[in-house]
Amino acid sequence: MADSSQPGKLALAIIASVILFIALLAGSVWLAVFMIFLLFYSLRDKFTFFNQIKSNGMPNPMEVNVDRLSEKIGGAGKLVKWVVLALAGIWLFSSLIVVIDAGETGVYSLFGKVKDEELRSGFHLVNPLAKITHMTIRTEQYTMSIAPTEGQKKGDDSISSLTKEGLDVNIDFTALYRLEENKASDIYREVGVGYVDKIIRPEIRGVIRDVVSQYEAKELYSDKRQEASARMFSVLKERLESRGIVVEEAVIRNVQLPASLTKAIQEKLASEQEAQRYDFVLDKEKKEAERKRIEAGGQRDAQKIITESLDQNYLNYLYIKELKDRQGTIYVPINPATGMPVFKGIQ
């Protein structure tokens, strides 16, 4: 009895082989394993004991049962074939579509060749055999800190640097950066997705050591920290922009000095602040003394002017002016000729 399922199994084997090849190229491990299983399933009859007996012409008392079993398996094979075709169609359709999220860019590569043009955020139709690598273009933070859980590396990740006078200081540092989208394919081709550890981290450490060597420890600990941060930002930005990485900000978060030096600097700063306070008080007292001298001079000049302008008639006028508001005061006119009071009706 002929096995009618053999053409279907052969077609299933061919389809499974093609999909297996595509899966291996695309790097889909689970699909490849599934296709290998189907490939062995479709070719299993070629290696069975019963088929060997048939090919040798030996009598087979269970021929009828084997044929019936083959028919059943052939029907199941057709169902499996359609399921496989449906899964392959779904996989092929999904492989044609790529969605790039906002804040990301896609790097397109096919058989090891990287395409220069990046896939921007949105919907794209691509070759199902192509590999799309998603790379973020959002602003990212890279921190090196002495605190075990603050930075990208666990444990003490602060940068040990030598100052201008040769002292060893530990710097906590944070940089904000982002990947320039139109340079993503170049970075992927030359460095790969691990560009942070291969480019950004070494550059940060090198720039910090170069800049710190130009300052004294007390300057970094006090008034020159902002200036040093600005210089680090400028140098780091210049070095990384040529690689397609934009530096947005660079900040020295903390400067850790040897304990003895820290104490000495703090005492010196305290003394300088105390001296500045005394200078302020002294300047204030000088200005207050100057104000009093000016005030006294004004009073002296006023008294001199008053003294020089006073005469007897003016004093009499002031005396009379003061009497007018006093209760019980009676005004008696005086005859200027005789100096005697003048009373009405008296001759």
C-alpha positions in Angstrom: 0.0 0.0 0.0 1.4 3.4 -1.0 2.0 6.0 1.6 0.1 9.1 0.4 1.7 11.3 3.1 5.2 11.1 1.7 4.9 14.2 -0.6 3.5 16.2 2.3 6.3 15.1 4.6 8.8 16.0 1.9 7.3 19.4 1.5 7.3 19.8 5.3 11.0 18.8 5.4 11.8 21.4 2.7 9.9 24.2 4.4 11.5 23.3 7.8 15.0 23.4 6.2 14.4 26.8 4.6 13.1 28.3 7.9 15.9 26.7 9.8 18.4 28.4 7.5 16.7 31.7 8.0 16.5 31.2 11.7 20.2 30.5 11.9 21.0 33.7 9.9 18.7 35.8 12.0 20.0 34.3 15.3 16.7 33.0 16.5 17.7 30.0 18.6 14.3 28.8 19.7 12.9 28.9 16.1 16.0 27.0 14.9 15.5 24.3 17.5 11.9 23.9 16.6 12.7 23.6 12.9 15.3 20.9 13.6 12.7 19.0 15.5 10.2 19.2 12.6 12.9 18.3 10.2 13.6 15.0 12.0 9.9 14.4 12.4 9.3 14.7 8.6 12.2 12.4 7.7 11.7 9.8 10.4 10.1 7.2 8.1 13.3 7.1 6.1 15.1 5.5 9.0 12.4 3.2 10.6 12.8 -0.5 10.9 9.6 -1.2 9.1 10.6 0.8 6.0 13.8 -1.1 5.8 11.9 -4.4 5.8 9.7 -3.1 3.0 12.6 -2.0 0.9 14.2 -5.5 1.3 11.0 -7.3 0.2 10.7 -9.3 3.4 7.2 -10.3 4.6 5.6 -8.0 7.1 2.7 -9.5 9.0 1.9 -6.1 10.4 1.7 -4.3 7.0 -1.9 -3.3 7.4 -1.3 -1.9 10.8 1.8 0.0 9.6 -0.1 1.5 6.7 -2.9 2.6 8.9 -0.5 4.2 11.3 1.2 5.9 8.4 -2.1 7.3 7.2 -2.8 8.7 10.6 0.6 10.2 10.9 0.3 11.6 7.4 -2.9 13.4 8.4 -1.2 14.8 11.5 1.7 15.8 9.4 -0.5 17.9 7.2 -1.9 19.7 10.2 1.6 20.3 11.6 2.6 21.5 8.1 -0.1 24.2 8.1 0.7 25.2 11.7 4.4 25.5 10.8 3.5 27.6 7.7 1.3 29.9 9.8 4.0 30.3 12.4 6.6 30.9 9.7 4.3 33.6 8.1 3.8 35.3 11.5 7.5 35.2 12.1 8.3 36.6 8.6 5.7 39.3 9.0 7.0 40.3 12.4 10.6 40.3 11.1 9.6 42.8 8.4 8.4 45.4 10.9 10.6 47.3 13.3 9.4 50.0 15.7 12.0 52.4 17.1 10.8 54.0 20.3 11.1 57.7 21.1 14.6 58.5 22.5 16.2 55.7 20.6 17.8 55.1 17.2 18.2 52.0 15.2 21.5 50.7 13.6 20.8 48.5 10.6 23.3 45.7 9.8 23.0 42.9 7.2 25.5 40.0 7.1 28.0 42.1 9.1 27.7 45.3 7.0 26.5 48.3 8.9 24.3 50.8 7.1 25.4 54.5 7.4 21.8 55.8 7.8 20.2 55.3 11.2 16.6 54.3 11.7 14.8 57.1 13.5 12.0 56.7 15.9 8.8 55.4 14.3 7.7 52.5 12.1 10.0 50.8 9.6 9.9 47.9 7.1 13.2 46.1 6.9 14.8 43.0 5.5 13.8 40.1 7.8 17.4 38.9 7.7 18.7 42.3 8.9 19.7 42.9 12.5 18.5 46.1 14.1 20.4 47.3 17.2 18.5 49.8 19.4 20.7 52.5 20.9 19.5 55.3 23.2 19.9 58.9 22.3 18.4 60.2 25.6 20.5 62.2 28.1 22.3 59.7 30.3 24.3 60.2 33.5 27.7 58.7 34.3 28.8 59.0 38.0 32.0 58.0 39.6 31.6 58.1 43.4 33.1 56.9 46.6 29.6 55.8 47.7 29.1 52.1 46.9 25.7 52.5 45.3 25.8 55.9 43.6 27.8 55.3 40.5 27.7 52.8 37.6 30.3 50.7 39.3 29.8 49.1 42.6 32.1 50.0 45.4 34.5 52.9 45.6 34.7 54.3 42.1 36.1 57.8 42.8 39.1 59.0 40.8 42.4 59.2 42.6 44.4 62.2 41.3 47.5 64.2 42.2 47.2 67.9 42.8 49.7 70.6 41.8 51.7 70.1 45.0 51.6 66.3 44.7 48.9 65.5 47.2 46.6 62.5 46.5 42.9 63.5 46.4 39.8 61.5 45.5 37.2 63.1 43.2 33.5 62.3 42.9 32.4 63.2 39.4 29.2 63.2 37.3 28.8 63.8 33.6 25.6 64.2 31.6 26.0 63.0 28.0 23.9 61.8 25.0 24.6 59.9 21.8 24.5 62.0 18.6 21.9 60.2 16.5 23.6 60.6 13.1 26.9 59.2 14.5 25.3 56.1 16.1 26.2 53.8 13.2 29.8 55.0 13.2 30.1 54.3 17.0 28.4 50.9 16.5 30.8 50.0 13.7 34.0 51.2 15.4 33.3 50.5 19.1 30.0 48.7 19.5 27.2 49.1 22.1 29.8 49.2 25.0 31.0 52.7 24.1 30.4 54.0 27.6 33.1 51.7 29.1 35.4 51.9 26.1 35.3 55.7 25.4 33.4 57.8 28.0 34.8 56.3 31.2 38.5 56.4 30.1 38.1 60.0 28.8 36.5 61.2 32.1 39.3 59.7 34.2 42.0 61.2 31.9 40.5 64.7 31.9 40.0 64.7 35.7 43.6 63.8 36.3 44.9 66.4 33.8 42.8 69.2 35.3 43.4 68.3 38.9 47.1 68.5 38.4 46.8 72.2 37.6 45.3 73.1 41.0 46.3 73.0 44.6 44.3 70.8 47.1 43.0 73.8 49.0 41.8 75.4 45.8 39.8 72.3 44.8 38.4 72.1 48.3 37.2 75.7 48.4 36.9 78.5 45.9 38.3 76.9 42.7 36.0 73.9 42.4 33.6 75.5 40.0 36.4 76.7 37.9 37.9 73.2 37.7 34.5 71.7 36.8 34.1 74.2 34.0 37.5 73.4 32.7 36.8 69.6 32.9 33.5 70.1 31.0 35.2 72.1 28.2 38.0 69.6 27.7 35.7 66.6 27.9 33.2 68.1 25.5 36.0 68.8 23.0 37.3 65.2 23.1 34.0 63.4 22.9 32.2 65.4 20.4 34.5 64.2 17.6 33.4 60.6 18.5 29.7 61.5 18.2 29.0 61.9 22.0 27.6 65.2 23.2 28.6 66.2 26.8 25.9 68.4 28.4 27.3 69.0 31.8 30.2 68.0 34.0 30.3 68.5 37.8 32.8 67.8 40.6 30.5 66.4 43.3 33.0 66.0 46.1 36.7 66.4 46.8 38.1 64.1 49.5 41.5 65.1 51.0 43.7 63.3 53.5 42.2 63.8 57.0 45.1 65.9 58.3 45.1 68.2 55.3 41.3 68.6 55.5 41.6 69.7 59.1 44.4 72.1 58.4 42.5 73.6 55.5 39.4 74.0 57.5 41.3 75.7 60.3 42.9 78.0 57.8 39.6 78.8 56.2 38.1 79.5 59.6 41.0 81.9 60.5 40.6 83.7 57.2 36.9 84.0 57.8 37.5 85.4 61.3 40.0 87.8 59.9 37.5 88.9 57.3 35.0 89.4 60.0 37.4 91.6 62.0 38.2 93.6 58.9 34.5 94.2 58.4 34.0 95.3 62.0 37.0 97.6 61.8 35.8 99.1 58.6 32.4 99.6 60.1 33.9 101.4 63.2 36.0 103.6 61.0 33.0 104.6 59.0 31.0 105.3 62.3 33.9 107.5 63.6 33.9 109.4 60.4 30.2 109.9 60.6 30.5 111.3 64.2 33.3 113.6 63.2 31.2 114.9 60.3 28.2 115.3 62.6 30.3 117.2 65.3 31.8 119.5 62.7 28.3 120.3 61.5 27.2 121.1 65.0 30.3 123.3 65.6 29.8 125.2 62.4 26.1 125.7 63.2 26.9 127.0 66.7 29.6 129.4 65.3 27.1 130.8 62.8 24.5 131.3 65.5 27.0 132.9 67.9 28.2 135.4 65.4 24.7 136.3 64.3 23.3 136.9 67.9 22.8 140.5 69.3 20.8 142.0 72.2 17.7 142.8 70.1 17.6 139.3 68.8 17.9 137.9 72.3 15.1 140.2 73.5 13.0 138.9 70.6 13.6 135.3 71.5 12.8 136.1 75.1 9.5 137.7 74.2 8.7 134.9 71.8 9.1 132.4 74.6 6.8 134.4 76.9 3.8 134.6 74.6 2.8 131.0 75.2 3.4 131.1 79.0 0.2 131.4 81.1 -0.1 134.5 83.2 2.1 136.6 81.0 1.0 140.2 80.6 2.5 142.3 77.8 3.2 146.0 78.8 4.3 148.3 76.1 7.3 150.5 76.9 7.9 154.0 75.8 11.1 153.9 73.8 12.0 157.5 74.7 11.7 157.0 78.5 11.9 153.3 78.9 8.9 153.4 81.2 5.8 151.3 80.8 3.0 153.0 78.9 -0.5 152.8 80.5 -3.6 154.0 78.7 -5.2 157.0 80.3 -2.2 158.0 82.4 -0.5 161.3 81.6 
